[in-house]
Amino acid sequence: MIIGILKETADNRVAIVPKTLKKFNEKDIEFQIEKGAGVLASYPDKKYEKYAKVSDRLSVLKQADILVTINPIPEQELKLIKKGAMLVAIFSPFNNAALIEQMKELELQAASLDMIPRTTIAQTMDILSSMASIAGYRAVLLAAMESPGFFPMMITAAGSIKPCKVLVLGAGVAGLQAIATARRLGAIVEAFDVRAAAKEEVESLGAKFVEVPGAIDKRDAGGYAVEQTPEFIERQQQEVQKRAASSDVVITTAQILGKKAPILLTKETVDKMKPGTIVVDLAASSGGNCELSEMDKTVIRKGVKIIGNSNLASDMPKDASFFYSNNVANYLKLIIKEGNLHLDLNNEIIDNTILTKS
């Protein structure tokens, strides 16, 4: 069996790092990696040479039985892959129905790592949590760089500066990492989440939990938010507007699995925020938590800077690649038995992730 690792076309990360390849001792598995695939993530070709064959992209595409990437392979290259090959990546199937259909027509198998259930047994494969942790950390650093003021309290001979006020909307993995990072930088932090279970975690990190009564809370939602009633949404927006108006930084992370992200910051809320406020919207790729967010763009409205970026993990490619690599290696070990692809659909993890099967 040949497992191919391709260079990402629009990302600084690489799907598998050299250290992870040491974990595969099966004599029936050969790794091939595209030349330069890990360079942007600080993993040069020479680091791979002991464990994999470094080759050109076309050779990897044509020979691999399993192709591992982070983002989907460009559609025009799918025809180059041999029938029956398995593609392993983050396919975001709810938003890419046409791509999934094309892979079916070409008789390609596909496994979407973003569909791994967020359960205890699947923790070692949970790429969403791994990448969200990095994104939450990076979001605060980005906000600190863009902010016109300090994060910590500063007392100097020239005067005193109050600490930055940070509001985090959504206290999942990304939100909790954002809270922890903002607190380490000396900010005063408030956080909101519809899940009651998040309160203890938020407070354990030294932040204040903002409660809005009446939220629908499903414990089996896998860390995602769930759709709320119109009455709750109205109360929520009123509370968020009040908190956002006095904040210096707002980090938004709330997403609903398979649906558009909930709007937490309306235009009206942004208009009430102070000039110089920084908003980092980590849900921009699924529509954004801020009504004004645009994916991969920075929007400025009345002095408020809104940064739409759902791919901050790519800005820390070395460690993000390391995390992703370990997650994907654990998944590969689940679906490969004795050098052959073994898809046991009775296994919840495999059943959730397989999109197409030849």
C-alpha positions, 0 to 999 in steps of 0.5 A: 500500500502506498500512502501519499502526502501532498503539498497543500495548495493554499495552506502553510501546513503539511498533513504528516510530519516526519516524526509521525512516520516513525510510528508506522512500522508495517512493512507493507506500507510505503510513504510517498511525499510531494517535494517541498510539501513540508517546507512552509511548516519547517519540515524540509525534504531531508527530514522525510527521506529516511521514512518516505520517498520524495517525489513529484506531485503527479507521481504521488497523485497517480500511485497512491492508494491513500492520499492524505491532505488537510484541504481537499485536492483541487477538483481538476486533479481528481481525474488523475487519481486511480479508481478506488483510492482513498482521499483523507482530508477535511472535506466540510461535506455540508458545504461541499456537496458538489465535490462529494458527488464528483468523487463518487462519480470518479469512484474515489473513496473519501474520509472527512476528518472533520466528521470524527465524533467528538467523543472520548474514544475519538480524542486522539483523532479529533483534528477539529479540537486540535486546530481550534486550540491553535486558532483560539490562541492565535486569535488573541495574539492577532487581536493584541497586535491589532489593538491600539492599546495594551492588554495588561494593566500598566502603571508607569511614571507617565500614567496608568493604563487600565487592562484590556477588556476581552469578550469571548463568544463561544466557550468551546475548545477555541474559546477556552484557549482564547480565554486562557491566552487573554488572561495570560496577557493580563486582560479582563475576560468575559465569556458567553456560551449557550451550554451551561456546562461551559460555566465551570470551565470559563470560571476556572480560567479566571473569566466571568461567565455571562449567563442568558437564561432560557438557552437550549442545551444539548449535551450530545452536540459535540461541543457545538452550539445548537439552534435557539428560539427567537426569544432567546436570540433576542435576549442574547443579542441584547446582552451581547450588545451591552458587553461588546459596547464596553469591550476592547476585543471580541473573539467569536467562535460559535458554530452549529454543525452543518449549518450557518454560524449564528449571528451574535454581533449585529450591525447595530451592535458593531455601531455601538462598539468603541472605535479601535475595538478589534473583532476576530471572527473564527466562524467566518468560513461558515457565515460568521458570528458577526453580521459584517464579517467577510471570509479572509478579509478585514472590514472596518466600520466606524473604527471597529476592525472586524477580522474574518479568519477561520484558518488561523492554524495555518499561521502556526504551521509547525505545531499545527502540522504536528497536531494534525499529523498525530490525529491523522496517523491515529485515524489511518491506523484505525482504517488500515489492517495488515497493509490493506484498507479495512473500513468497518462501518460498525465502528462509529468513527469510521461510519461518521467519516466515510463519505464515499465508498467504492 
